Amino acid sequence: MKETISSKRLGENYLRIQHKSGLTLLLCPMDGYSTAYAMFGTKYGSIDTSFKTSEEKDFITVPEGIAHYLEHKLFESEDGDAFARYAATGASANAFTSFDRTAYLFSCTDQFRESLEILLDFVTHPYFTKETVEKEQGIIGQEISMYDDNPDWRVYFNLLGALYQNNPVRIDIAGTKETIAKINAELLYKCYDTFYNLNNMVLTIAGNFDVDTVLELADKILKPSKNVTVERAPVEEPEGVFQKEVIQNLPVATPLFQLGFKGKSYNSAQNIRNQVLDEILLDIVAGECTPLYRRLYDGGFINQTFMGEVMVSRDYLAVIYSGESKDPKRVYEELCKEIKRIQAEGIDPEMFARCKKATYGRYIGMYGKVEAVSSLMMLTHFAGLDNMYELLDIVADATVEQLTQRLKEDFDTEKGALSIVSAKE
Amino acid sequence: MDYQLDRVKIGDEIFFSSIRDVKFKNNRISVNFVLPLDWKTVSANAVVPFLLRKGYRDCPDFTKLNQRLYELYGASLDADVVKYGQYQIMSISIYGLDDRYTIDGEPALKECAHLLAGIVLNQELPDGFFDPASFEVEKQFLIDTIESEINDKRIYAINRCRGIMCEGEAIAIRKYGTKESASSLTNGDAVNAYHNLLNSAKIEVFFAGSGNPDTAKKEFERAFRPIKRNYQKADNEKIRTKADQVKEEREELDVSQGKLVMGFRTGEIQDEVQRSAMRLMVALYGGTPFSRLFTNVREKYSLCYYCAARFDRATGILMVDSGVEEKNCQKAREEILNQLDVMKRGEFTDEELESARITVQNSLNSVSDSLESLESWYLTQIMNGTDISPMQDAKSMAALTKQQIVEAANQVSLDTVYFLTGRKENSNEGNN
C-alpha cells in the first residue's frame, strides 16, 4: 500500500508505504541534497519497563536501562559488529535510545544501497551470548559514570525525578550500575522479541536516495512479523509533583538550573499537538522578546544559555526552562509570577502574533534539513499523527483561545519544581 | 552539489563572499572580524560582538530588537568568538527564512541583511561609550563563560592539555582571554576594541543560502563605504612543529571518570596534499568508529568509554582524548602510543585505509547540505588563502597512497600528556 502525503503550504510531499512484512516505510526524497539520512526505529524506550504482548497474560517487569543496553548489543552479530560493516561503505552510523524510542541511523552520500542493507540486516538479526552481554557492562558502566559527571544531564534528570512520582521518565535512560547488572541474554531476547516486531517499527529516510532501492531491499531482507500489539502497564501518576526542589553539588562555575511544570497528559497524539502550542507559549512567557526575559537578563539572572522546551510522550507532558544563574530561585519565582500574571490578564494579541510567526519560521526551517525531516517523520508516526506536516499546520492555525487553555493546563505553577546543580559552598 | 565561491572586494581588506543554493529554505549572513590573537586585547575584542548584539541606532532597545527578530519569522542573531590558529575571529550572524516562505511574501532577506549591517556599523554610542549597564552585564557574562568552561570536563581537559602544550605561543591564548583579563575590562577598552575591529581587522562578510546574495551585498557595500580603514597585515608567528621532550601534568577534580588527553605535533606540512594525508592518517588512527583507537583501546581492551583523535589544520596539533578510569590510565596511554607506532610502521590493512578514506569523503560530500557547514568550510578556505570546494577535496583524497599516510604518521611526535582524575576520597567509586 503506497500513499503520497503532501503539504499545500510547502509544496512538498513524501511517501508512506505499508510493507508486507508489517513495517511502515516513510520516504522523503529531497532534490539537490547530497546526503541520505535513514533511521530504523522501534517504539521502545527507557520508559517501557513493564509490558506484555497481546498474546500474553501477565505483564513482566524488566531492569531499568535495558532498552539502551539492547541498543548497544544489537550492533554485534556473530561475524563482527555493524560499525565494522559500515566501515566498508563510508556511512556515518549511530544509534540512540530515548524515553520512548530506539533508533538506528546512518547518513551517507555514496553507497546508499550497501548501507541500507547493513541497517536492515543487523537490526533484524539479534545475537547475544552470556560473554558478549557481560562484556558490555564495563562499557555501559563507563557511560553511566560519564553521565554522573555531566551537570547538564544531572540537572535534567533531577528535575524529572522531582516532577514525577511514579512515571519511569524519572529514571535515567541508561539505568544504574546496579540495574544493568541484572541484565542477561534471556531478558534481552524477551525485550527484542516484544518490541522489535516490524509492526512496532518504522523506517524513515530523507534526502538523496532512490525509492525503488529501498523497496527492493525491504523485500529481500525483511521477514513478515506476526501481527501482535504491545501493551504497556499503565502508570498511576498522581497530579502533584514529587518534590518542589532538588539540589546537587558538582564542580560547576555558575549554578545550572532546570525548572519545570507538570502539564496535563492526554495521549501520544494530543500531547504532541499540545507540545507545538506550548512551544509558542514558552516564547510568550519568557522568550527573548518579553519584558520578563529583559528583566532577568539585565539583572544578570540569566544569560544566553536560557531556553525553554517541552517534552512529551504517551503519558506525560512537561514544560521546562533551563539555563545558568547565580540565583535560580529568583528565576523560578519571577517565572511563576509572570505566568500567573498572563493567566489573570490574558495573552497579549500582539505578543501572540509575534511568537506564532517565530515558531512558524523555525518549523519551516526543519523541513529543509535531511536529519530533521527523517526525525519528524518518525516522531509523528509513533505519536499517531496523520503526517509530519500537521505540526506546521498546528502552528499556522493556532489561536489565542487554544493557548489560553494550554497556559492553564500546562503552566500550572502549583505543579512546578526546581532543580539546581551548584558547586559545594 | 559542487560550488563556486563568489568573492568580491567591497573595501580595503573587506570582502563579500557568497554561496547560493536554492534547495535551502533559509539564508545565513555573517560578518567576521579577523585579528591576530593578542593577550592584551583578547578579552576586549571578545566582548564586542555581544555588546553589538544588544541593539543599534534604528532599534536601540534590546527587547524591541528581539521583537523585530521574532517578526522576521524567528530570525536568529548570534554573536560568537572563534579561534583559528593564531587568529581571533569575532562574528555576528543572522539566520532567517527565505522570502519564498514568508506568509505575505515579505522581503525577509533584505530586512535581515539591513539589520545585520546596522548592528555592525550603525551603533549608538552615547558620549562615545557603550551603554554602561549593558557593558557591565556583558562583561560579567564573559567572566562567567570563562569560568564555566569547567562544566564540561571533556572540553576542559582538552583545553588544559593545549594550554600546557603551547605555553608562550599565541595559539595558547584562549578565545575569551582569562578571568583576569576579562575582569579588568573597561567600557573604554571595549569601545576602542570596536573601533579597532572596524578600522584595522580583516573583514569577511559571508552569505550562504537560497536567496539572492546581491540583495545582501548591496546593504554591506553601502554600510561599509564611510568607514576609514587602516588595515595592517600582521606577521605570522611560527608555530612549533616538533616536540623536544614530553611534558606531563596531572590534576585532581571532583569527577568519577578520568580524562586522558595527549597532545602531538605533526611536523612541517608543506602543501595541501600533505595536509590531506595527515587528515586521512588521523581518521584512520582515531577519527572513526572503526579506527585503530576505537577498535583497540575501547572495544578490544575495554580501557575507556571513548577514545578519539582530532587534527587541527590551523595549528598542526593532533589531540587524542579519552575517558578512562584511573586504574586503566597507564594501559590506555601505552596502547594509544602503540597504535601510533602501528601507523608509523604501516601495519594497517588496505581495507582499513579504504574505510577511513570513504568515511572522510562521505563527510566532505555532506558539507553542502548545511548552511553552517558551508560557511565554516569556506571561511577556513579564505583563512588559508585557498579555494577548494568540499567535493574537490573529496576527490583529491582518492589519490593518496599508503606511503603518504605512513610518511604523515612518521611526522607525529608526542608533546604533552595531561590526566584529569577524581580526588582520592572518591577513587573507590567506579571500581566495582
Interface residues (C-beta under 8 A of the other chain):
Chain A: L10 M30 D31 G32 Y33 S34 T35 D81 F83 A84 Y86 A87 A88 T89 G90 A91 S92 A93 S107 C108 T109 D110 Q111 K135 G138 I139 G141 Q142 E143 S145 M146 D148 D149 N150 P151 D152 K177 G207 L250 P251 V252 A253 T254 L256 D283 G287 E288 C289 T290 P291 Y293 R294 Y297 D298 G300 N303 Q304 E324 R354 C355 K357 A358 T359 Y360 G361 R362 I364 G365 Y367 G368 K369 V370
Chain B: M1 D21 V22 K23 F24 K25 N26 F62 T63 N66 Q67 L69 Y70 E71 L72 Y73 G74 A75 G96 L97 Y101 I103 A133 S134 V137 Q140 F141 D144 T145 E147 S148 E149 I150 N151 D152 K153 L253 D254 V255 S256 Q257 T288 P289 F290 T295 R298 E299 S302 C304 Y305 G323 E325 E351 E352 E354 S355 R357 I358 T359 Q361 N362 S363 N365 S366 S368 D369 S370 G430 N432
